[in-house]
Amino acid sequence: MTIIELLERNAREWPDDTALVEINPDQPETRRVTWHDFELVEPSAKQKHYRREITWAVFDEKANRVANMLRSHGIGKGKKVAILMMNCIDWLPIYFGILKTGAVVVPMNFRYASNEIEYCLNLSESNMLIFGPEFIGRIEEIADKIPHVALVFEGPGCPSFADDLMELINESSSSFPKCDLTEDDDAAIYFSSGTTGFPKAILHKHRSLIHSARVEQAHHGQTKNDCFLCIPPLYHTGAKMHWFGSLISGGKAVILKGTRPQTILEAVSSEQCTIVWLLVPWAQDVLTALDSGELKLSDYKLDQWRLMHIGAQPVPQSLIHRWLEYFPNHQYDTNYGLSESIGPGAVHLGIENVRKVGAIGIPGYGWETKIIRPDGTEVAPGEVGELCLKGPGVMVCYYNNPQATAETLKDGWLLTGDMARQDEEGFIYLVDRKKDVVITGGENLYPVEIENFMAAYPPIKDVAVIGLPDARLGEIAAAIVELVPGSTATVEDIQEFCLGMPRYKRPRKIILAPVPRNATGKIEKPKLRRMYGGEGLVDSQNRS
C-alpha cells in the first residue's frame, strides 16, 4: 500500500466529511473560489477571520487536477517537483497530486534565501517548482539561472516569469488514472536542517511515508472522531507525518496559521481539536500566559482535548510538570526522529509512560535502536554513546552525496549524530548532538543536561548552552538565557540557581539575550556560536 491509497480510500468512504480546515486569525473573513467551481466557501455569520475547509472528496479531486496538469507537462516517474509555499489548505492536495503521477515530491523550507533555493533545486534535480506569492522576489532573482526548472505560481497575481497554476488546472479533469506505484518506488526528497552549511537532500521511498502513518496511529490511537491541530510548517517531516495519523484514520485536521497562545486555545475550542502537537516555545508561551492571567482556561471549551505531544527538540521536564498542573487529564507523549528517519516516532515516550518524563522513550512502532561507542560496539546501560536507528522509515540515501550516505548509513543502521544513554528499563535519554558536546578541560559537557536543569528556574523562558573558545580549557560552557517577559532576574540570580549543579557543569558565562529557534523549534546553535564565539563576545557580567 502507498500513502496515496489512503487518500483515495477516504474520498470513497467519507466523501462529504471534512478533511482539512485552514484558519488564519490575522486575515479578515473572505470568500475565495479556487481550482474550478467546486470550492465555494461562505463565511458564517459569527466568523471573524479567514476560514476554509474541504472534504475528503474535494481533497482528492484537487490532487487529481494537479496530477493531470503535471502529466500534461511531462511529469511522471523519474521526475521531481518542488513545493515552496507557506502552510495553506492547498499545500497537501498539491503534495498528493505530485505523488499520484509517480514523480518525487520535493518540499522546500520557506526560510530559504534565493541562493539556497537555487542550490536545493539543482541538488535534487527538480524539473518543476510550484511556489506561492511570498516567494516571488526570491524566485525572480534566480529565474534566469534555473532555465531547466519549470516555474508554476500558486496564488493571485501571477508574475510574468511563471505559469499560473489556476489557469493550468482549470481545464484538468477531477479524476486521474491510477499510477502503478509500490512501496519500493521513490516518493520524496526532504532537506536536512543545513546546520553545517547547505542542506543535504534526503531521499525516501513510499515505504517510509506509509510506515510513518502506521507509526503515528500506533502511538496516538487516532480514530475517525479525532481532530488534529497542525501548526508547524508542512514542508517539514514532523508536521506532515503527524498529520498522517489523520489521513490513516480519516479524521479532520486544522491547519492553523499563528502561534499566539490565545490563537491556539481558540482553535482547539472552536474546532473541537483532540490532539495538538506543540513545539517547546509555544507550550512555554501558553504556560506563561496562563501564569500571568492573560489567558483563562474557563473561557474555552477544552474538555475534548485528550493529547498534547512535543517533538523536534529536547523537552525540559519542568515544562511538562507545569503543563500537567494546568491540564491534569491530558495524555502526553514525546516524539523523537530525524528527517533521515522520516520524521517523528522512531523513538517515543508513550502516553502510558508519563512517569518517565525526561526520557525520549523507547523504540517506536516497527523501529529498532542501539547506542554505540566510536568503534561501533554497543554501550552498557547508563553509558553515553551515539544513538542509531533501524526500520522501514530509514532514508534511501543522501541524494547525489554518496560520501555523506556512507558516513551515515552502516549495515542498515542510521547513525543519528545524537548522543544518548539508556536506563535499566530500556528508556533512552537524549544527552546532546554529537557536534554540540562541549569539551572543557578534557571533560565532556552535554548542553541539553544543563539546559534542562536551568529551564526549571521560573524566570527563564528559554535557554541554550553552547561551547565558546577558551585559551586555557579549550572550551567553556556559555548559557544564553531568555527571560520571561517582565522578569527582573539578574545574571547573579541565575548563577545562584546553577549552584545546584555539579561545579564542572555550571556555565562559565551567562548571556541575557533572545534564544533563536528555527521554524521547527530547534535552537539555532550555529547562529549563537557565530554571534558569541568570536571577538565580539561580551562578558555576561556586563550584559543586561
C-alpha positions in Angstrom: 0.0 0.0 0.0 1.1 3.6 -0.6 0.1 6.8 1.1 -1.9 7.8 -2.0 -4.3 4.8 -1.5 -5.2 6.2 2.0 -6.4 9.5 0.4 -8.4 7.7 -2.3 -10.0 5.4 0.3 -11.1 8.3 2.4 -12.6 10.0 -0.6 -14.6 6.9 -1.3 -15.7 6.1 2.2 -16.2 9.6 3.7 -16.6 11.9 0.6 -18.6 14.5 2.4 -16.7 14.6 5.7 -14.3 17.5 6.5 -10.7 16.6 5.7 -8.9 19.9 6.2 -9.7 23.3 7.7 -7.4 26.3 7.3 -7.6 29.2 9.8 -5.8 32.5 9.6 -6.7 34.7 12.6 -4.8 37.6 11.1 -6.7 37.7 7.9 -10.3 39.0 7.7 -13.1 36.7 6.6 -13.3 36.3 2.9 -15.0 34.2 0.1 -12.5 32.6 -2.2 -13.1 30.5 -5.3 -10.2 28.4 -6.5 -9.3 25.5 -8.7 -12.5 25.5 -10.8 -16.0 25.8 -9.4 -16.2 23.0 -6.8 -14.9 25.1 -3.9 -17.2 27.8 -2.7 -16.7 28.8 0.9 -19.3 31.0 2.6 -18.1 32.6 5.9 -20.5 32.1 8.8 -22.2 35.0 10.4 -20.0 34.6 13.5 -16.8 34.1 11.6 -14.4 37.0 12.2 -11.3 35.5 10.5 -10.3 33.6 7.4 -11.5 30.0 7.4 -11.8 27.5 4.7 -12.5 23.8 4.7 -12.6 21.0 2.2 -14.0 17.5 2.3 -12.1 14.3 1.5 -13.8 14.1 -1.9 -12.7 17.7 -2.8 -9.2 17.0 -1.4 -8.8 14.0 -3.8 -10.3 16.0 -6.7 -7.8 18.8 -6.2 -4.9 16.3 -6.1 -6.2 14.7 -9.3 -6.4 18.0 -11.1 -2.8 18.8 -10.1 -1.8 15.3 -11.3 -3.4 15.8 -14.6 -1.8 19.2 -15.1 1.6 17.7 -14.3 1.1 14.7 -16.6 0.3 17.1 -19.4 3.7 18.8 -18.8 5.6 15.5 -19.0 5.8 14.9 -15.2 5.8 11.3 -14.1 8.1 8.6 -12.8 11.7 9.8 -12.8 10.8 13.5 -12.5 10.8 15.7 -9.4 8.6 18.6 -8.4 9.4 21.0 -5.7 7.0 22.9 -3.4 7.8 26.3 -1.9 4.7 27.5 -0.2 3.5 28.7 3.2 1.1 26.5 5.1 -2.4 26.6 3.4 -5.2 24.3 2.6 -3.9 23.7 -1.0 -0.4 22.5 0.2 -1.4 18.9 0.8 -3.5 18.4 -2.4 -0.5 19.7 -4.4 1.8 17.3 -2.5 -0.5 14.3 -3.2 -1.1 15.4 -6.8 2.7 15.1 -7.4 2.8 11.7 -5.7 -0.1 10.5 -7.9 1.9 10.9 -11.0 4.7 8.7 -9.7 7.1 11.7 -9.5 9.1 12.6 -6.4 7.9 15.5 -4.3 10.4 17.9 -3.0 9.2 20.1 -0.2 11.3 23.2 0.5 11.9 25.3 3.6 10.1 28.6 3.3 13.0 30.4 5.0 15.5 29.6 2.3 17.2 32.6 0.6 17.4 32.7 -3.2 20.8 31.0 -3.3 19.6 28.2 -1.1 16.5 27.7 -3.3 18.7 27.5 -6.3 21.1 25.1 -4.6 18.4 22.8 -3.5 16.6 22.7 -6.9 19.9 21.8 -8.5 20.9 19.2 -5.9 17.5 17.5 -6.1 17.4 17.7 -9.9 13.9 19.2 -9.7 12.1 19.6 -13.0 9.4 22.0 -11.7 8.8 24.4 -8.8 5.4 25.3 -7.5 5.7 28.4 -5.4 3.5 30.9 -3.6 3.2 34.7 -3.6 5.5 35.1 -0.6 8.5 33.9 -2.7 8.1 36.0 -5.9 11.1 38.2 -5.2 13.3 35.3 -4.3 12.4 33.3 -7.4 12.7 36.3 -9.7 16.4 36.7 -8.5 17.2 33.2 -9.7 14.8 32.6 -12.6 17.4 33.1 -15.3 19.8 30.7 -13.5 17.4 27.8 -13.5 16.0 27.5 -17.0 15.7 23.7 -16.6 13.1 24.2 -13.9 9.5 25.0 -15.0 8.1 27.7 -12.7 4.4 27.4 -11.6 2.8 30.0 -9.4 0.0 29.3 -6.9 -2.0 32.4 -5.8 -3.3 35.7 -7.1 -1.1 38.0 -9.3 1.0 35.5 -11.2 4.4 37.0 -12.1 5.4 37.2 -15.8 8.3 34.6 -15.4 5.9 31.8 -14.2 2.8 29.9 -15.3 -0.4 30.3 -13.4 -1.4 27.1 -11.5 -5.1 28.0 -11.5 -5.1 28.6 -15.3 -3.2 25.3 -15.9 -5.6 23.2 -13.8 -8.9 24.8 -14.5 -9.3 22.6 -17.6 -7.9 19.5 -15.8 -10.1 16.5 -15.0 -11.1 15.8 -11.4 -10.3 12.1 -12.0 -6.9 10.5 -12.6 -5.9 7.1 -13.8 -4.2 5.1 -11.1 -0.4 5.1 -11.4 1.5 1.8 -10.9 3.3 2.5 -7.7 4.6 0.3 -4.9 6.3 0.9 -1.6 9.7 0.4 -3.3 9.2 3.5 -5.6 10.9 6.7 -4.7 8.5 9.2 -3.2 10.0 12.3 -1.6 13.2 14.3 -1.0 13.4 16.3 2.2 16.2 18.6 3.2 18.3 18.5 6.3 18.5 21.5 8.6 21.7 22.6 7.0 23.4 23.5 10.3 26.9 22.7 8.8 26.4 24.5 5.5 24.0 24.0 2.7 21.3 21.3 3.3 21.6 17.6 2.2 18.8 16.1 0.1 17.2 13.1 1.9 15.6 10.5 -0.4 12.7 8.4 0.9 10.6 5.7 -0.7 6.8 5.3 -0.5 7.6 2.7 2.2 8.8 5.4 4.5 5.6 7.5 4.1 3.1 4.7 4.7 5.2 3.5 7.7 5.1 6.9 9.3 1.3 6.9 9.1 1.2 3.5 10.8 3.6 4.7 13.5 1.5 7.7 14.2 -1.7 5.8 14.6 0.0 3.1 16.7 1.4 5.7 19.1 -1.5 8.0 19.4 -4.5 5.9 18.7 -6.2 8.2 16.2 -9.8 7.4 15.3 -12.2 8.9 12.8 -13.5 11.2 15.7 -10.2 12.8 16.4 -9.3 16.3 15.2 -5.6 17.2 14.9 -4.4 20.8 15.2 -1.4 21.3 12.8 0.7 24.4 13.4 4.3 23.7 12.3 5.4 24.1 8.6 4.2 21.3 6.3 7.5 21.3 4.4 8.9 19.5 7.4 8.5 15.8 8.1 7.4 16.5 11.6 4.1 18.3 10.8 3.2 16.2 7.8 3.9 12.8 9.4 1.9 13.7 12.5 -0.9 14.7 10.1 -0.6 11.2 8.5 -2.4 10.0 11.7 -5.4 11.9 10.5 -5.0 10.6 7.0 -4.9 6.9 8.1 -7.9 7.3 10.4 -10.0 9.6 8.1 -10.2 12.3 10.8 -10.4 16.0 10.4 -7.3 18.3 10.7 -6.9 22.0 11.2 -4.1 24.0 9.7 -3.6 27.0 12.0 -1.6 30.0 10.8 -0.4 31.6 14.0 1.2 30.5 17.3 0.0 33.0 19.9 -1.4 31.3 23.0 -4.8 32.8 22.5 -4.9 31.7 18.9 -4.0 28.1 19.8 -6.7 27.8 22.5 -9.3 29.5 20.4 -8.7 27.0 17.6 -8.8 24.0 19.9 -12.0 25.3 21.4 -13.8 26.3 18.2 -12.8 23.3 16.1 -13.0 20.8 19.0 -9.5 19.6 18.5 -8.5 16.5 20.4 -4.8 16.2 19.5 -2.3 19.1 19.4 1.4 18.9 18.6 3.3 21.8 20.1 6.9 23.0 19.9 8.6 23.8 23.2 8.4 27.6 22.7 4.7 27.5 22.0 4.0 25.4 25.1 6.1 27.7 27.2 4.1 30.7 25.8 0.8 29.1 26.7 2.0 28.4 30.3 3.4 31.9 30.7 0.0 33.4 29.5 -1.8 31.1 32.0 0.5 32.0 34.8 0.1 35.7 34.2 -3.7 35.5 33.9 -3.7 36.7 30.3 -5.5 33.5 29.4 -8.2 31.7 31.5 -9.0 28.1 30.7 -12.6 28.7 31.7 -13.0 30.9 28.6 -12.5 28.0 26.2 -14.1 24.6 25.5 -11.2 22.2 26.0 -12.7 19.1 27.6 -12.3 17.1 24.3 -8.6 17.9 24.1 -7.0 14.5 25.1 -3.4 14.6 23.9 -0.6 17.1 23.8 2.7 15.9 22.4 6.0 17.6 21.6 8.9 16.7 19.4 11.7 18.3 17.3 13.9 19.3 20.2 14.7 18.2 23.8 11.8 18.9 26.2 12.6 20.2 29.7 10.9 18.0 32.4 9.8 21.1 34.3 7.7 22.2 31.3 5.7 19.0 31.2 5.2 19.0 35.0 3.9 22.6 34.8 1.7 21.6 31.8 0.1 18.7 33.7 -0.7 21.1 36.6 -3.0 23.1 34.2 -4.1 20.1 32.1 -4.1 17.1 34.6 -6.3 15.0 32.3 -4.1 15.3 29.2 -2.2 12.4 27.8 1.3 13.3 26.9 3.9 12.0 24.5 7.4 13.0 23.4 8.4 12.0 19.8 11.9 11.7 18.5 13.1 11.3 14.9 15.0 12.9 12.1 14.2 13.7 8.5 16.5 10.8 7.7 14.1 8.6 9.6 11.0 10.2 8.0 10.4 12.4 11.0 8.8 11.7 14.4 8.2 8.4 16.1 11.5 6.4 15.7 11.6 6.8 19.5 8.7 7.9 21.6 7.9 8.1 25.3 4.4 6.6 25.0 1.3 8.1 26.6 1.4 5.4 29.3 4.9 6.4 30.5 4.4 9.9 31.8 6.3 8.8 34.9 9.4 8.7 32.7 9.2 12.3 31.5 12.7 13.4 30.7 13.4 10.4 28.5 12.7 10.5 24.8 11.4 7.0 25.3 11.6 3.5 23.8 11.8 2.3 20.2 8.8 3.3 18.2 6.4 1.0 16.3 8.5 -1.1 13.8 11.8 0.6 14.9 15.0 -0.8 16.4 17.6 1.2 18.4 21.1 0.8 19.7 23.6 3.1 21.3 27.2 2.7 20.2 30.8 3.7 21.0 33.0 5.2 18.3 34.3 1.7 17.5 30.8 0.5 16.8 30.3 -1.7 19.9 27.2 -1.2 22.0 27.5 0.7 25.3 26.3 -0.6 28.7 23.2 0.8 30.3 23.9 4.3 31.6 26.9 4.9 29.3 26.7 7.7 26.7 27.1 6.8 23.0 25.7 7.6 19.6 22.0 6.7 19.0 21.4 4.5 15.9 18.0 3.7 14.3 16.9 0.9 12.0 13.4 0.4 10.5 11.2 0.8 7.4 11.4 4.6 7.6 15.2 5.0 7.2 16.2 7.0 4.2 17.5 5.5 0.9 20.4 7.9 0.8 21.6 11.5 0.7 20.7 12.2 -2.9 23.8 12.9 -5.0 26.0 12.7 -1.9 27.5 9.1 -1.6 30.2 10.1 0.8 27.7 11.5 3.4 25.5 8.5 2.8 28.3 6.1 3.6 29.2 8.0 6.7 25.6 7.9 8.0 24.2 4.5 6.9 26.1 1.5 8.3 24.7 -2.0 7.6 21.1 -0.7 7.5 21.6 1.4 10.6 21.2 5.2 10.6 23.8 6.9 12.7 21.8 9.9 14.1 24.7 12.1 15.4 22.8 12.3 18.7 24.4 11.3 22.0 22.2 9.3 24.3 22.1 6.8 27.2 19.7 4.1 28.2 18.5 3.2 31.7 17.9 -0.2 33.1 14.3 -0.2 32.0 15.3 0.5 28.4 14.2 4.1 28.2 16.5 6.3 26.1 17.6 9.8 27.3 18.9 12.3 24.7 22.2 13.8 26.0 23.1 16.1 23.1 24.0 16.4 19.5 27.4 14.9 18.9 28.7 18.1 17.4 27.3 20.2 20.3 29.2 18.4 23.1 31.4 20.9 24.9 34.8 19.6 25.9 36.2 21.7 28.7 39.5 20.8 30.3 39.1 17.3 28.9 35.6 16.9 30.5 32.6 16.2 28.2 29.7 18.5 29.0 26.3 17.8 27.4 24.4 21.1 26.9 20.9 19.5 27.0 21.5 18.3 30.5 22.5 21.9 31.6 19.6 23.4 29.7 17.1 21.0 31.3 18.4 22.0 34.8 18.3 25.7 34.1 14.8 25.6 32.5 13.4 24.7 35.9 14.2 28.2 37.1 10.8 30.1 36.8 12.2 33.4 35.4 13.8 31.6 32.5 11.7 31.3 29.4 14.3 29.7 27.2 18.0 28.7 27.4 20.7 27.5 25.1 24.1 26.3 26.1 27.0 26.4 23.7 30.7 26.0 23.8 33.0 29.0 23.4 36.7 29.0 22.8 39.0 29.3 25.8 42.7 29.6 25.8 43.2 27.5 28.9 40.4 24.9 28.9 39.8 24.6 25.1 36.1 25.4 25.6 33.8 26.7 28.2 30.1 26.4 28.5 28.1 29.6 28.0 24.3 29.9 28.6 22.3 32.2 26.5 19.2 32.9 28.7 15.9 34.5 27.5 13.9 35.7 30.5 10.1 35.5 30.9 8.7 38.9 29.9 8.7 41.3 32.9 11.2 39.2 34.9 13.8 41.2 36.8 16.1 38.2 37.4 19.8 39.0 37.1 22.9 37.1 36.0 23.8 36.7 39.7 20.3 35.2 40.4 20.8 32.7 37.6 24.3 31.8 38.8 23.0 31.2 42.3 20.4 28.8 40.9 23.1 27.0 39.0 24.8 26.2 42.3 22.5 23.2 42.4 24.6 21.6 39.5 28.0 19.9 39.9 30.7 22.6 39.7 32.1 21.4 36.4 28.7 21.6 34.7 27.9 25.2 35.7 28.0 27.7 32.8 31.1 29.9 32.9 29.3 32.7 31.1 25.6 33.7 31.2 24.4 36.0 28.5 20.9 37.5 28.7 19.6 37.6 25.2 16.9 36.1 22.9 17.3 32.4 22.1 16.8 31.9 18.3 14.9 28.9 17.1 14.1 27.7 13.6 10.7 27.0 12.1 10.6 23.5 13.6 11.6 24.8 17.1 15.2 23.7 17.2 17.7 26.1 18.8 19.9 27.6 16.2 23.2 26.9 17.9 25.4 27.5 14.9 24.0 31.1 14.8 24.7 31.5 18.5 28.3 30.3 18.1 28.8 32.8 15.3 27.3 35.6 17.4 29.2 34.9 20.6 32.1 32.8 19.7 34.4 35.4 18.3 36.0 38.7 19.3 32.6 40.3 19.7 31.7 38.2 22.8 30.5 40.4 25.6 31.1 39.2 29.1 27.9 38.1 30.9 28.6 40.4 33.8 28.3 43.4 31.5 25.1 42.5 29.7 21.6 43.4 30.7 
